[in-house]
Amino acid sequence: MNRIRDLREDRELKQRQVAELLGMSQQNYSKIESGATDITSEKLILLADFYQVSVDYLLGLSKNPRRD
């Protein structure tokens, strides 16, 4: 999930900070970023809201980050 990692790094956030937002451990969040585990739809929506991008963008289905 490169876009999730890129968005976090662009905002100079630590994995721990985003993990807290999602209510999970840093280790579990790290597994999501590395692709070792899937993210739930609930957590995906939380990230999209937090970063103000579309879920399609996070999933790589769209190159446009805007939510229309």
N, C-alpha and C positions, 0 to 999 in steps of 0.2 A: 504494500500500500504506500507507494512512493509519494503520492500526493498528500497523504495524511502526515507523513514525516516532513515533507517539504513545507507544508503550511505551518507546522509546529516550529521548525527551524527558522522560517522567515520571520516569525514573531518572537524569536529568541526565547522560546519556552523550553523547559526541561520536560522529559517524559513524565517525571513524577507529578508535575503540575497538571498536565492533561489527564493523567491517570486519576488524580484526585477529583477532577471535574466529572469524570465518568464513573466514579465510585469503584475503582478497581486498583489493584496493586501496580506498581511500576513494572514489575516483571511480566504481568499479564498484558499490559499495554505494549511493552516491548515486543512481545510475541505477535501482536496485531500488526505493528509497524513492519516487522520482518516477514510477515506472511506465514508465520508458523501456525497461527490460529486465526479463525474467522472472527469478524466483528458482528455483533448482533445488530439487527435493524434498529433497535432502540438506541444503542450507542452511536450508530452511524448518523442517526437523525440529530442526536445531541451535538456531535462534532460539526455537522453541517450548519446547525444553528450557531454554534460557537464561532466558527470561522466565517459565517455568513456566505456560504457557497451552497451549491446544489448537491444533493446526494449523488446525482449522475456524475458530477465532476469528481467527487471523492472516489467513485467507483471506476473512473476512467472511461465512462461512457460518453462524456462530453468534454470538449476542449474549453468550453465556455463556463467559467466558474459562477456566473450570475444565476440567480434564481428568478425564473420568469413565471 
